[in-house]
Amino acid sequence: MSYNGYHDDVPYRSYINWVADWARELLRVSTGGGRACINIPLDTNKGGKRPVYADYVQAFLSVGWCYHTTIV
């Protein structure tokens, strides 16, 4: 997708590392017991089949978020 000056064609691992970066910052600015609601697909086939949902959950857990539930 064409963005104004931003390119989103980064390698998948770089993308997930970026997700962890902003998840860490989101946790920092959240109140105690705060929650993040993320709307993402379960899987993607862009650049090969990837479990986007599972990778997001892992990224959030790795920076300190607690898992609560999944809504499908």
mmCIF file as Biopython writes it, N, C-alpha, C and O atoms, coordinates in Angstrom:
data_model
#
loop_
_atom_site.group_PDB
_atom_site.id
_atom_site.type_symbol
_atom_site.label_atom_id
_atom_site.label_alt_id
_atom_site.label_comp_id
_atom_site.label_asym_id
_atom_site.label_entity_id
_atom_site.label_seq_id
_atom_site.pdbx_PDB_ins_code
_atom_site.Cartn_x
_atom_site.Cartn_y
_atom_site.Cartn_z
_atom_site.occupancy
_atom_site.B_iso_or_equiv
_atom_site.auth_seq_id
_atom_site.auth_asym_id
_atom_site.pdbx_PDB_model_num
ATOM 1   N N  . MET A ? 1  ? 0.850   -1.164  0.000  1.0 0.0 1  A 1 
ATOM 2   C CA . MET A ? 1  ? 0.000   0.000   0.000  1.0 0.0 1  A 1 
ATOM 3   C C  . MET A ? 1  ? 0.901   1.233   0.000  1.0 0.0 1  A 1 
ATOM 4   O O  . MET A ? 1  ? 1.930   1.259   0.675  1.0 0.0 1  A 1 
ATOM 5   N N  . SER A ? 2  ? 0.519   2.222   -0.738 1.0 0.0 2  A 1 
ATOM 6   C CA . SER A ? 2  ? 1.301   3.444   -0.815 1.0 0.0 2  A 1 
ATOM 7   C C  . SER A ? 2  ? 0.929   4.388   0.323  1.0 0.0 2  A 1 
ATOM 8   O O  . SER A ? 2  ? -0.221  4.805   0.459  1.0 0.0 2  A 1 
ATOM 9   N N  . TYR A ? 3  ? 1.934   4.714   1.138  1.0 0.0 3  A 1 
ATOM 10  C CA . TYR A ? 3  ? 1.750   5.664   2.233  1.0 0.0 3  A 1 
ATOM 11  C C  . TYR A ? 3  ? 2.563   6.910   1.927  1.0 0.0 3  A 1 
ATOM 12  O O  . TYR A ? 3  ? 3.459   6.882   1.084  1.0 0.0 3  A 1 
ATOM 13  N N  . ASN A ? 4  ? 2.255   7.981   2.598  1.0 0.0 4  A 1 
ATOM 14  C CA . ASN A ? 4  ? 2.965   9.233   2.396  1.0 0.0 4  A 1 
ATOM 15  C C  . ASN A ? 4  ? 4.324   9.182   3.098  1.0 0.0 4  A 1 
ATOM 16  O O  . ASN A ? 4  ? 4.450   9.599   4.250  1.0 0.0 4  A 1 
ATOM 17  N N  . GLY A ? 5  ? 5.336   8.670   2.399  1.0 0.0 5  A 1 
ATOM 18  C CA . GLY A ? 5  ? 6.689   8.644   2.938  1.0 0.0 5  A 1 
ATOM 19  C C  . GLY A ? 5  ? 7.028   7.449   3.796  1.0 0.0 5  A 1 
ATOM 20  O O  . GLY A ? 5  ? 8.140   7.391   4.320  1.0 0.0 5  A 1 
ATOM 21  N N  . TYR A ? 6  ? 6.124   6.480   3.971  1.0 0.0 6  A 1 
ATOM 22  C CA . TYR A ? 6  ? 6.402   5.305   4.791  1.0 0.0 6  A 1 
ATOM 23  C C  . TYR A ? 6  ? 6.294   4.057   3.938  1.0 0.0 6  A 1 
ATOM 24  O O  . TYR A ? 6  ? 5.368   3.921   3.139  1.0 0.0 6  A 1 
ATOM 25  N N  . HIS A ? 7  ? 7.232   3.153   4.105  1.0 0.0 7  A 1 
ATOM 26  C CA . HIS A ? 7  ? 7.228   1.895   3.349  1.0 0.0 7  A 1 
ATOM 27  C C  . HIS A ? 7  ? 6.990   0.747   4.320  1.0 0.0 7  A 1 
ATOM 28  O O  . HIS A ? 7  ? 7.737   0.575   5.284  1.0 0.0 7  A 1 
ATOM 29  N N  . ASP A ? 8  ? 5.946   -0.037  4.063  1.0 0.0 8  A 1 
ATOM 30  C CA . ASP A ? 8  ? 5.637   -1.147  4.969  1.0 0.0 8  A 1 
ATOM 31  C C  . ASP A ? 8  ? 6.086   -2.500  4.430  1.0 0.0 8  A 1 
ATOM 32  O O  . ASP A ? 8  ? 5.548   -3.536  4.818  1.0 0.0 8  A 1 
ATOM 33  N N  . ASP A ? 9  ? 7.058   -2.491  3.548  1.0 0.0 9  A 1 
ATOM 34  C CA . ASP A ? 9  ? 7.549   -3.742  2.969  1.0 0.0 9  A 1 
ATOM 35  C C  . ASP A ? 9  ? 8.817   -4.225  3.684  1.0 0.0 9  A 1 
ATOM 36  O O  . ASP A ? 9  ? 9.777   -4.648  3.040  1.0 0.0 9  A 1 
ATOM 37  N N  . VAL A ? 10 ? 8.809   -4.158  5.013  1.0 0.0 10 A 1 
ATOM 38  C CA . VAL A ? 10 ? 9.948   -4.619  5.799  1.0 0.0 10 A 1 
ATOM 39  C C  . VAL A ? 10 ? 9.862   -6.130  5.979  1.0 0.0 10 A 1 
ATOM 40  O O  . VAL A ? 10 ? 8.776   -6.698  5.871  1.0 0.0 10 A 1 
ATOM 41  N N  . PRO A ? 11 ? 10.980  -6.789  6.251  1.0 0.0 11 A 1 
ATOM 42  C CA . PRO A ? 11 ? 10.933  -8.233  6.532  1.0 0.0 11 A 1 
ATOM 43  C C  . PRO A ? 11 ? 10.008  -8.524  7.717  1.0 0.0 11 A 1 
ATOM 44  O O  . PRO A ? 11 ? 9.880   -7.709  8.631  1.0 0.0 11 A 1 
ATOM 45  N N  . TYR A ? 12 ? 9.373   -9.682  7.689  1.0 0.0 12 A 1 
ATOM 46  C CA . TYR A ? 12 ? 8.383   -10.037 8.700  1.0 0.0 12 A 1 
ATOM 47  C C  . TYR A ? 12 ? 8.956   -9.965  10.118 1.0 0.0 12 A 1 
ATOM 48  O O  . TYR A ? 12 ? 8.295   -9.439  11.013 1.0 0.0 12 A 1 
ATOM 49  N N  . ARG A ? 13 ? 10.153  -10.474 10.340 1.0 0.0 13 A 1 
ATOM 50  C CA . ARG A ? 13 ? 10.754  -10.456 11.678 1.0 0.0 13 A 1 
ATOM 51  C C  . ARG A ? 13 ? 10.952  -9.015  12.150 1.0 0.0 13 A 1 
ATOM 52  O O  . ARG A ? 13 ? 10.749  -8.725  13.329 1.0 0.0 13 A 1 
ATOM 53  N N  . SER A ? 14 ? 11.339  -8.121  11.263 1.0 0.0 14 A 1 
ATOM 54  C CA . SER A ? 14 ? 11.480  -6.709  11.621 1.0 0.0 14 A 1 
ATOM 55  C C  . SER A ? 14 ? 10.133  -6.128  12.026 1.0 0.0 14 A 1 
ATOM 56  O O  . SER A ? 14 ? 10.045  -5.336  12.965 1.0 0.0 14 A 1 
ATOM 57  N N  . TYR A ? 15 ? 9.094   -6.525  11.317 1.0 0.0 15 A 1 
ATOM 58  C CA . TYR A ? 15 ? 7.744   -6.065  11.637 1.0 0.0 15 A 1 
ATOM 59  C C  . TYR A ? 15 ? 7.344   -6.518  13.042 1.0 0.0 15 A 1 
ATOM 60  O O  . TYR A ? 15 ? 6.827   -5.720  13.824 1.0 0.0 15 A 1 
ATOM 61  N N  . ILE A ? 16 ? 7.577   -7.788  13.368 1.0 0.0 16 A 1 
ATOM 62  C CA . ILE A ? 16 ? 7.215   -8.307  14.692 1.0 0.0 16 A 1 
ATOM 63  C C  . ILE A ? 16 ? 8.052   -7.642  15.778 1.0 0.0 16 A 1 
ATOM 64  O O  . ILE A ? 16 ? 7.548   -7.390  16.873 1.0 0.0 16 A 1 
ATOM 65  N N  . ASN A ? 17 ? 9.309   -7.355  15.499 1.0 0.0 17 A 1 
ATOM 66  C CA . ASN A ? 17 ? 10.136  -6.621  16.464 1.0 0.0 17 A 1 
ATOM 67  C C  . ASN A ? 17 ? 9.570   -5.220  16.699 1.0 0.0 17 A 1 
ATOM 68  O O  . ASN A ? 17 ? 9.577   -4.727  17.827 1.0 0.0 17 A 1 
ATOM 69  N N  . TRP A ? 18 ? 9.081   -4.581  15.637 1.0 0.0 18 A 1 
ATOM 70  C CA . TRP A ? 18 ? 8.440   -3.271  15.750 1.0 0.0 18 A 1 
ATOM 71  C C  . TRP A ? 18 ? 7.174   -3.372  16.594 1.0 0.0 18 A 1 
ATOM 72  O O  . TRP A ? 18 ? 6.904   -2.493  17.413 1.0 0.0 18 A 1 
ATOM 73  N N  . VAL A ? 19 ? 6.392   -4.444  16.400 1.0 0.0 19 A 1 
ATOM 74  C CA . VAL A ? 19 ? 5.193   -4.671  17.212 1.0 0.0 19 A 1 
ATOM 75  C C  . VAL A ? 19 ? 5.580   -4.742  18.689 1.0 0.0 19 A 1 
ATOM 76  O O  . VAL A ? 19 ? 4.926   -4.126  19.531 1.0 0.0 19 A 1 
ATOM 77  N N  . ALA A ? 20 ? 6.632   -5.484  19.004 1.0 0.0 20 A 1 
ATOM 78  C CA . ALA A ? 20 ? 7.085   -5.592  20.398 1.0 0.0 20 A 1 
ATOM 79  C C  . ALA A ? 20 ? 7.506   -4.229  20.941 1.0 0.0 20 A 1 
ATOM 80  O O  . ALA A ? 20 ? 7.245   -3.921  22.104 1.0 0.0 20 A 1 
ATOM 81  N N  . ASP A ? 21 ? 8.149   -3.415  20.117 1.0 0.0 21 A 1 
ATOM 82  C CA . ASP A ? 21 ? 8.564   -2.077  20.551 1.0 0.0 21 A 1 
ATOM 83  C C  . ASP A ? 21 ? 7.371   -1.229  20.953 1.0 0.0 21 A 1 
ATOM 84  O O  . ASP A ? 21 ? 7.377   -0.612  22.018 1.0 0.0 21 A 1 
ATOM 85  N N  . TRP A ? 22 ? 6.330   -1.191  20.095 1.0 0.0 22 A 1 
ATOM 86  C CA . TRP A ? 22 ? 5.197   -0.336  20.458 1.0 0.0 22 A 1 
ATOM 87  C C  . TRP A ? 22 ? 4.333   -0.977  21.534 1.0 0.0 22 A 1 
ATOM 88  O O  . TRP A ? 22 ? 3.651   -0.271  22.277 1.0 0.0 22 A 1 
ATOM 89  N N  . ALA A ? 23 ? 4.350   -2.317  21.630 1.0 0.0 23 A 1 
ATOM 90  C CA . ALA A ? 23 ? 3.631   -2.980  22.726 1.0 0.0 23 A 1 
ATOM 91  C C  . ALA A ? 23 ? 4.282   -2.634  24.061 1.0 0.0 23 A 1 
ATOM 92  O O  . ALA A ? 23 ? 3.585   -2.441  25.058 1.0 0.0 23 A 1 
ATOM 93  N N  . ARG A ? 24 ? 5.602   -2.555  24.088 1.0 0.0 24 A 1 
ATOM 94  C CA . ARG A ? 24 ? 6.341   -2.165  25.295 1.0 0.0 24 A 1 
ATOM 95  C C  . ARG A ? 24 ? 5.975   -0.729  25.706 1.0 0.0 24 A 1 
ATOM 96  O O  . ARG A ? 24 ? 5.736   -0.448  26.880 1.0 0.0 24 A 1 
ATOM 97  N N  . GLU A ? 25 ? 5.938   0.157   24.728 1.0 0.0 25 A 1 
ATOM 98  C CA . GLU A ? 25 ? 5.591   1.552   25.010 1.0 0.0 25 A 1 
ATOM 99  C C  . GLU A ? 25 ? 4.130   1.668   25.454 1.0 0.0 25 A 1 
ATOM 100 O O  . GLU A ? 25 ? 3.811   2.447   26.352 1.0 0.0 25 A 1 
ATOM 101 N N  . LEU A ? 26 ? 3.258   0.902   24.832 1.0 0.0 26 A 1 
ATOM 102 C CA . LEU A ? 26 ? 1.849   0.903   25.230 1.0 0.0 26 A 1 
ATOM 103 C C  . LEU A ? 26 ? 1.696   0.429   26.677 1.0 0.0 26 A 1 
ATOM 104 O O  . LEU A ? 26 ? 0.909   0.995   27.436 1.0 0.0 26 A 1 
ATOM 105 N N  . LEU A ? 27 ? 2.436   -0.592  27.052 1.0 0.0 27 A 1 
ATOM 106 C CA . LEU A ? 27 ? 2.396   -1.078  28.430 1.0 0.0 27 A 1 
ATOM 107 C C  . LEU A ? 27 ? 2.905   -0.003  29.382 1.0 0.0 27 A 1 
ATOM 108 O O  . LEU A ? 27 ? 2.348   0.181   30.464 1.0 0.0 27 A 1 
ATOM 109 N N  . ARG A ? 28 ? 3.942   0.696   28.993 1.0 0.0 28 A 1 
ATOM 110 C CA . ARG A ? 28 ? 4.522   1.737   29.844 1.0 0.0 28 A 1 
ATOM 111 C C  . ARG A ? 28 ? 3.519   2.850   30.150 1.0 0.0 28 A 1 
ATOM 112 O O  . ARG A ? 28 ? 3.468   3.349   31.274 1.0 0.0 28 A 1 
ATOM 113 N N  . VAL A ? 29 ? 2.725   3.238   29.157 1.0 0.0 29 A 1 
ATOM 114 C CA . VAL A ? 29 ? 1.800   4.355   29.356 1.0 0.0 29 A 1 
ATOM 115 C C  . VAL A ? 29 ? 0.409   3.917   29.810 1.0 0.0 29 A 1 
ATOM 116 O O  . VAL A ? 29 ? -0.452  4.759   30.061 1.0 0.0 29 A 1 
ATOM 117 N N  . SER A ? 30 ? 0.185   2.620   29.917 1.0 0.0 30 A 1 
ATOM 118 C CA . SER A ? 30 ? -1.115  2.116   30.382 1.0 0.0 30 A 1 
ATOM 119 C C  . SER A ? 30 ? -1.213  2.189   31.894 1.0 0.0 30 A 1 
ATOM 120 O O  . SER A ? 30 ? -0.201  2.159   32.595 1.0 0.0 30 A 1 
ATOM 121 N N  . THR A ? 31 ? -2.426  2.285   32.386 1.0 0.0 31 A 1 
ATOM 122 C CA . THR A ? 31 ? -2.629  2.228   33.829 1.0 0.0 31 A 1 
ATOM 123 C C  . THR A ? 31 ? -2.458  0.789   34.289 1.0 0.0 31 A 1 
ATOM 124 O O  . THR A ? 31 ? -2.539  -0.136  33.480 1.0 0.0 31 A 1 
ATOM 125 N N  . GLY A ? 32 ? -2.225  0.594   35.566 1.0 0.0 32 A 1 
ATOM 126 C CA . GLY A ? 32 ? -2.121  -0.754  36.108 1.0 0.0 32 A 1 
ATOM 127 C C  . GLY A ? 32 ? -3.356  -1.569  35.773 1.0 0.0 32 A 1 
ATOM 128 O O  . GLY A ? 32 ? -4.478  -1.106  35.983 1.0 0.0 32 A 1 
ATOM 129 N N  . GLY A ? 33 ? -3.172  -2.757  35.263 1.0 0.0 33 A 1 
ATOM 130 C CA . GLY A ? 33 ? -4.300  -3.590  34.870 1.0 0.0 33 A 1 
ATOM 131 C C  . GLY A ? 33 ? -4.918  -3.199  33.546 1.0 0.0 33 A 1 
ATOM 132 O O  . GLY A ? 33 ? -5.967  -3.723  33.171 1.0 0.0 33 A 1 
ATOM 133 N N  . GLY A ? 34 ? -4.274  -2.270  32.821 1.0 0.0 34 A 1 
ATOM 134 C CA . GLY A ? 34 ? -4.791  -1.841  31.520 1.0 0.0 34 A 1 
ATOM 135 C C  . GLY A ? 34 ? -4.786  -2.990  30.522 1.0 0.0 34 A 1 
ATOM 136 O O  . GLY A ? 34 ? -4.067  -3.973  30.699 1.0 0.0 34 A 1 
ATOM 137 N N  . ARG A ? 35 ? -5.575  -2.864  29.497 1.0 0.0 35 A 1 
ATOM 138 C CA . ARG A ? 35 ? -5.678  -3.897  28.465 1.0 0.0 35 A 1 
ATOM 139 C C  . ARG A ? 35 ? -5.444  -3.297  27.095 1.0 0.0 35 A 1 
ATOM 140 O O  . ARG A ? 35 ? -5.714  -2.121  26.852 1.0 0.0 35 A 1 
ATOM 141 N N  . ALA A ? 36 ? -4.940  -4.126  26.216 1.0 0.0 36 A 1 
ATOM 142 C CA . ALA A ? 36 ? -4.775  -3.748  24.812 1.0 0.0 36 A 1 
ATOM 143 C C  . ALA A ? 36 ? -5.697  -4.637  23.990 1.0 0.0 36 A 1 
ATOM 144 O O  . ALA A ? 36 ? -5.680  -5.859  24.139 1.0 0.0 36 A 1 
ATOM 145 N N  . CYS A ? 37 ? -6.487  -4.041  23.140 1.0 0.0 37 A 1 
ATOM 146 C CA . CYS A ? 37 ? -7.365  -4.791  22.232 1.0 0.0 37 A 1 
ATOM 147 C C  . CYS A ? 37 ? -6.818  -4.600  20.827 1.0 0.0 37 A 1 
ATOM 148 O O  . CYS A ? 37 ? -6.829  -3.490  20.295 1.0 0.0 37 A 1 
ATOM 149 N N  . ILE A ? 38 ? -6.350  -5.660  20.240 1.0 0.0 38 A 1 
ATOM 150 C CA . ILE A ? 38 ? -5.682  -5.614  18.945 1.0 0.0 38 A 1 
ATOM 151 C C  . ILE A ? 38 ? -6.522  -6.369  17.918 1.0 0.0 38 A 1 
ATOM 152 O O  . ILE A ? 38 ? -6.874  -7.528  18.133 1.0 0.0 38 A 1 
ATOM 153 N N  . ASN A ? 39 ? -6.837  -5.726  16.824 1.0 0.0 39 A 1 
ATOM 154 C CA . ASN A ? 39 ? -7.647  -6.325  15.760 1.0 0.0 39 A 1 
ATOM 155 C C  . ASN A ? 39 ? -6.725  -6.710  14.607 1.0 0.0 39 A 1 
ATOM 156 O O  . ASN A ? 39 ? -6.331  -5.862  13.806 1.0 0.0 39 A 1 
ATOM 157 N N  . ILE A ? 40 ? -6.388  -7.985  14.529 1.0 0.0 40 A 1 
ATOM 158 C CA . ILE A ? 40 ? -5.478  -8.487  13.491 1.0 0.0 40 A 1 
ATOM 159 C C  . ILE A ? 40 ? -6.013  -9.799  12.943 1.0 0.0 40 A 1 
ATOM 160 O O  . ILE A ? 40 ? -6.849  -10.439 13.580 1.0 0.0 40 A 1 
ATOM 161 N N  . PRO A ? 41 ? -5.541  -10.210 11.767 1.0 0.0 41 A 1 
ATOM 162 C CA . PRO A ? 41 ? -5.949  -11.514 11.236 1.0 0.0 41 A 1 
ATOM 163 C C  . PRO A ? 41 ? -5.245  -12.637 11.990 1.0 0.0 41 A 1 
ATOM 164 O O  . PRO A ? 41 ? -4.190  -12.428 12.589 1.0 0.0 41 A 1 
ATOM 165 N N  . LEU A ? 42 ? -5.832  -13.820 11.956 1.0 0.0 42 A 1 
ATOM 166 C CA . LEU A ? 42 ? -5.168  -14.977 12.563 1.0 0.0 42 A 1 
ATOM 167 C C  . LEU A ? 42 ? -3.903  -15.337 11.789 1.0 0.0 42 A 1 
ATOM 168 O O  . LEU A ? 42 ? -2.863  -15.633 12.378 1.0 0.0 42 A 1 
ATOM 169 N N  . ASP A ? 43 ? -4.004  -15.308 10.493 1.0 0.0 43 A 1 
ATOM 170 C CA . ASP A ? 43 ? -2.896  -15.703 9.616  1.0 0.0 43 A 1 
ATOM 171 C C  . ASP A ? 43 ? -2.774  -14.710 8.469  1.0 0.0 43 A 1 
ATOM 172 O O  . ASP A ? 43 ? -3.672  -13.909 8.213  1.0 0.0 43 A 1 
ATOM 173 N N  . THR A ? 44 ? -1.638  -14.785 7.789  1.0 0.0 44 A 1 
ATOM 174 C CA . THR A ? 44 ? -1.443  -14.023 6.566  1.0 0.0 44 A 1 
ATOM 175 C C  . THR A ? 44 ? -0.669  -14.890 5.583  1.0 0.0 44 A 1 
ATOM 176 O O  . THR A ? 44 ? 0.059   -15.798 5.984  1.0 0.0 44 A 1 
ATOM 177 N N  . ASN A ? 45 ? -0.826  -14.613 4.321  1.0 0.0 45 A 1 
ATOM 178 C CA . ASN A ? 45 ? -0.024  -15.318 3.326  1.0 0.0 45 A 1 
ATOM 179 C C  . ASN A ? 45 ? 0.869   -14.342 2.561  1.0 0.0 45 A 1 
ATOM 180 O O  . ASN A ? 45 ? 1.501   -14.715 1.573  1.0 0.0 45 A 1 
ATOM 181 N N  . LYS A ? 46 ? 0.918   -13.083 3.027  1.0 0.0 46 A 1 
ATOM 182 C CA . LYS A ? 46 ? 1.794   -12.097 2.405  1.0 0.0 46 A 1 
ATOM 183 C C  . LYS A ? 46 ? 3.246   -12.464 2.725  1.0 0.0 46 A 1 
ATOM 184 O O  . LYS A ? 46 ? 3.647   -12.435 3.888  1.0 0.0 46 A 1 
ATOM 185 N N  . GLY A ? 47 ? 4.018   -12.800 1.722  1.0 0.0 47 A 1 
ATOM 186 C CA . GLY A ? 47 ? 5.407   -13.194 1.940  1.0 0.0 47 A 1 
ATOM 187 C C  . GLY A ? 47 ? 5.546   -14.596 2.516  1.0 0.0 47 A 1 
ATOM 188 O O  . GLY A ? 47 ? 6.585   -14.925 3.089  1.0 0.0 47 A 1 
ATOM 189 N N  . GLY A ? 48 ? 4.534   -15.413 2.376  1.0 0.0 48 A 1 
ATOM 190 C CA . GLY A ? 48 ? 4.532   -16.767 2.939  1.0 0.0 48 A 1 
ATOM 191 C C  . GLY A ? 48 ? 3.537   -16.845 4.081  1.0 0.0 48 A 1 
ATOM 192 O O  . GLY A ? 48 ? 3.213   -15.833 4.703  1.0 0.0 48 A 1 
ATOM 193 N N  . LYS A ? 49 ? 3.067   -18.018 4.348  1.0 0.0 49 A 1 
ATOM 194 C CA . LYS A ? 49 ? 2.079   -18.186 5.416  1.0 0.0 49 A 1 
ATOM 195 C C  . LYS A ? 49 ? 2.713   -17.882 6.764  1.0 0.0 49 A 1 
ATOM 196 O O  . LYS A ? 49 ? 3.774   -18.410 7.098  1.0 0.0 49 A 1 
ATOM 197 N N  . ARG A ? 50 ? 2.050   -17.018 7.540  1.0 0.0 50 A 1 
ATOM 198 C CA . ARG A ? 50 ? 2.555   -16.578 8.845  1.0 0.0 50 A 1 
ATOM 199 C C  . ARG A ? 50 ? 1.416   -16.559 9.861  1.0 0.0 50 A 1 
ATOM 200 O O  . ARG A ? 50 ? 0.304   -16.145 9.533  1.0 0.0 50 A 1 
ATOM 201 N N  . PRO A ? 51 ? 1.682   -17.006 11.097 1.0 0.0 51 A 1 
ATOM 202 C CA . PRO A ? 51 ? 0.669   -16.953 12.151 1.0 0.0 51 A 1 
ATOM 203 C C  . PRO A ? 51 ? 0.693   -15.599 12.859 1.0 0.0 51 A 1 
ATOM 204 O O  . PRO A ? 51 ? 1.199   -15.490 13.976 1.0 0.0 51 A 1 
ATOM 205 N N  . VAL A ? 52 ? 0.158   -14.587 12.223 1.0 0.0 52 A 1 
ATOM 206 C CA . VAL A ? 52 ? 0.247   -13.220 12.742 1.0 0.0 52 A 1 
ATOM 207 C C  . VAL A ? 52 ? -0.286  -13.134 14.172 1.0 0.0 52 A 1 
ATOM 208 O O  . VAL A ? 52 ? 0.357   -12.539 15.037 1.0 0.0 52 A 1 
ATOM 209 N N  . TYR A ? 53 ? -1.434  -13.712 14.420 1.0 0.0 53 A 1 
ATOM 210 C CA . TYR A ? 53 ? -2.031  -13.670 15.755 1.0 0.0 53 A 1 
ATOM 211 C C  . TYR A ? 53 ? -1.076  -14.241 16.794 1.0 0.0 53 A 1 
ATOM 212 O O  . TYR A ? 53 ? -0.830  -13.610 17.822 1.0 0.0 53 A 1 
ATOM 213 N N  . ALA A ? 54 ? -0.540  -15.422 16.535 1.0 0.0 54 A 1 
ATOM 214 C CA . ALA A ? 54 ? 0.367   -16.066 17.493 1.0 0.0 54 A 1 
ATOM 215 C C  . ALA A ? 54 ? 1.614   -15.223 17.718 1.0 0.0 54 A 1 
ATOM 216 O O  . ALA A ? 54 ? 2.102   -15.120 18.843 1.0 0.0 54 A 1 
ATOM 217 N N  . ASP A ? 55 ? 2.127   -14.626 16.661 1.0 0.0 55 A 1 
ATOM 218 C CA . ASP A ? 55 ? 3.320   -13.791 16.790 1.0 0.0 55 A 1 
ATOM 219 C C  . ASP A ? 55 ? 3.032   -12.516 17.579 1.0 0.0 55 A 1 
ATOM 220 O O  . ASP A ? 55 ? 3.881   -12.062 18.346 1.0 0.0 55 A 1 
ATOM 221 N N  . TYR A ? 56 ? 1.847   -11.933 17.401 1.0 0.0 56 A 1 
ATOM 222 C CA . TYR A ? 56 ? 1.460   -10.765 18.193 1.0 0.0 56 A 1 
ATOM 223 C C  . TYR A ? 56 ? 1.349   -11.136 19.673 1.0 0.0 56 A 1 
ATOM 224 O O  . TYR A ? 56 ? 1.864   -10.422 20.532 1.0 0.0 56 A 1 
ATOM 225 N N  . VAL A ? 57 ? 0.684   -12.240 19.967 1.0 0.0 57 A 1 
ATOM 226 C CA . VAL A ? 57 ? 0.538   -12.664 21.365 1.0 0.0 57 A 1 
ATOM 227 C C  . VAL A ? 57 ? 1.924   -12.840 21.981 1.0 0.0 57 A 1 
ATOM 228 O O  . VAL A ? 57 ? 2.171   -12.367 23.090 1.0 0.0 57 A 1 
ATOM 229 N N  . GLN A ? 58 ? 2.821   -13.510 21.278 1.0 0.0 58 A 1 
ATOM 230 C CA . GLN A ? 58 ? 4.170   -13.723 21.803 1.0 0.0 58 A 1 
ATOM 231 C C  . GLN A ? 58 ? 4.903   -12.398 22.011 1.0 0.0 58 A 1 
ATOM 232 O O  . GLN A ? 58 ? 5.584   -12.223 23.022 1.0 0.0 58 A 1 
ATOM 233 N N  . ALA A ? 59 ? 4.770   -11.469 21.071 1.0 0.0 59 A 1 
ATOM 234 C CA . ALA A ? 59 ? 5.419   -10.167 21.205 1.0 0.0 59 A 1 
ATOM 235 C C  . ALA A ? 59 ? 4.901   -9.430  22.439 1.0 0.0 59 A 1 
ATOM 236 O O  . ALA A ? 59 ? 5.687   -8.866  23.200 1.0 0.0 59 A 1 
ATOM 237 N N  . PHE A ? 60 ? 3.592   -9.432  22.637 1.0 0.0 60 A 1 
ATOM 238 C CA . PHE A ? 60 ? 3.012   -8.750  23.797 1.0 0.0 60 A 1 
ATOM 239 C C  . PHE A ? 60 ? 3.437   -9.421  25.100 1.0 0.0 60 A 1 
ATOM 240 O O  . PHE A ? 60 ? 3.780   -8.734  26.063 1.0 0.0 60 A 1 
ATOM 241 N N  . LEU A ? 61 ? 3.418   -10.742 25.143 1.0 0.0 61 A 1 
ATOM 242 C CA . LEU A ? 61 ? 3.848   -11.443 26.356 1.0 0.0 61 A 1 
ATOM 243 C C  . LEU A ? 61 ? 5.320   -11.180 26.652 1.0 0.0 61 A 1 
ATOM 244 O O  . LEU A ? 61 ? 5.705   -11.049 27.814 1.0 0.0 61 A 1 
ATOM 245 N N  . SER A ? 62 ? 6.136   -11.102 25.619 1.0 0.0 62 A 1 
ATOM 246 C CA . SER A ? 62 ? 7.577   -10.937 25.814 1.0 0.0 62 A 1 
ATOM 247 C C  . SER A ? 62 ? 7.940   -9.592  26.434 1.0 0.0 62 A 1 
ATOM 248 O O  . SER A ? 62 ? 9.012   -9.455  27.024 1.0 0.0 62 A 1 
ATOM 249 N N  . VAL A ? 63 ? 7.058   -8.596  26.307 1.0 0.0 63 A 1 
ATOM 250 C CA . VAL A ? 63 ? 7.356   -7.281  26.890 1.0 0.0 63 A 1 
ATOM 251 C C  . VAL A ? 63 ? 6.605   -7.034  28.199 1.0 0.0 63 A 1 
ATOM 252 O O  . VAL A ? 63 ? 6.713   -5.953  28.779 1.0 0.0 63 A 1 
ATOM 253 N N  . GLY A ? 64 ? 5.848   -8.024  28.665 1.0 0.0 64 A 1 
ATOM 254 C CA . GLY A ? 64 ? 5.241   -7.899  29.980 1.0 0.0 64 A 1 
ATOM 255 C C  . GLY A ? 64 ? 3.731   -7.873  30.069 1.0 0.0 64 A 1 
ATOM 256 O O  . GLY A ? 64 ? 3.185   -7.837  31.173 1.0 0.0 64 A 1 
ATOM 257 N N  . TRP A ? 65 ? 3.030   -7.890  28.930 1.0 0.0 65 A 1 
ATOM 258 C CA . TRP A ? 65 ? 1.576   -7.928  28.987 1.0 0.0 65 A 1 
ATOM 259 C C  . TRP A ? 65 ? 1.116   -9.289  29.499 1.0 0.0 65 A 1 
ATOM 260 O O  . TRP A ? 65 ? 1.800   -10.293 29.299 1.0 0.0 65 A 1 
ATOM 261 N N  . CYS A ? 66 ? -0.035  -9.325  30.155 1.0 0.0 66 A 1 
ATOM 262 C CA . CYS A ? 66 ? -0.661  -10.573 30.584 1.0 0.0 66 A 1 
ATOM 263 C C  . CYS A ? 66 ? -1.769  -10.922 29.598 1.0 0.0 66 A 1 
ATOM 264 O O  . CYS A ? 66 ? -2.552  -10.060 29.197 1.0 0.0 66 A 1 
ATOM 265 N N  . TYR A ? 67 ? -1.826  -12.178 29.217 1.0 0.0 67 A 1 
ATOM 266 C CA . TYR A ? 67 ? -2.864  -12.607 28.274 1.0 0.0 67 A 1 
ATOM 267 C C  . TYR A ? 67 ? -4.195  -12.716 29.006 1.0 0.0 67 A 1 
ATOM 268 O O  . TYR A ? 67 ? -4.255  -13.224 30.125 1.0 0.0 67 A 1 
ATOM 269 N N  . HIS A ? 68 ? -5.259  -12.237 28.371 1.0 0.0 68 A 1 
ATOM 270 C CA . HIS A ? 68 ? -6.590  -12.315 28.982 1.0 0.0 68 A 1 
ATOM 271 C C  . HIS A ? 68 ? -7.519  -13.233 28.195 1.0 0.0 68 A 1 
ATOM 272 O O  . HIS A ? 68 ? -8.005  -14.226 28.737 1.0 0.0 68 A 1 
ATOM 273 N N  . THR A ? 69 ? -7.773  -12.921 26.934 1.0 0.0 69 A 1 
ATOM 274 C CA . THR A ? 69 ? -8.690  -13.740 26.142 1.0 0.0 69 A 1 
ATOM 275 C C  . THR A ? 69 ? -8.556  -13.418 24.662 1.0 0.0 69 A 1 
ATOM 276 O O  . THR A ? 69 ? -7.961  -12.411 24.277 1.0 0.0 69 A 1 
ATOM 277 N N  . THR A ? 70 ? -9.113  -14.280 23.855 1.0 0.0 70 A 1 
ATOM 278 C CA . THR A ? 70 ? -9.180  -14.058 22.413 1.0 0.0 70 A 1 
ATOM 279 C C  . THR A ? 70 ? -10.644 -14.014 22.008 1.0 0.0 70 A 1 
ATOM 280 O O  . THR A ? 70 ? -11.444 -14.839 22.449 1.0 0.0 70 A 1 
ATOM 281 N N  . ILE A ? 71 ? -10.986 -13.055 21.174 1.0 0.0 71 A 1 
ATOM 282 C CA . ILE A ? 71 ? -12.332 -12.969 20.610 1.0 0.0 71 A 1 
ATOM 283 C C  . ILE A ? 71 ? -12.200 -13.162 19.112 1.0 0.0 71 A 1 
ATOM 284 O O  . ILE A ? 71 ? -11.486 -12.415 18.444 1.0 0.0 71 A 1 
ATOM 285 N N  . VAL A ? 72 ? -12.879 -14.152 18.589 1.0 0.0 72 A 1 
ATOM 286 C CA . VAL A ? 72 ? -12.807 -14.423 17.151 1.0 0.0 72 A 1 
ATOM 287 C C  . VAL A ? 72 ? -14.131 -14.063 16.528 1.0 0.0 72 A 1 
ATOM 288 O O  . VAL A ? 72 ? -14.304 -14.209 15.318 1.0 0.0 72 A 1 
#
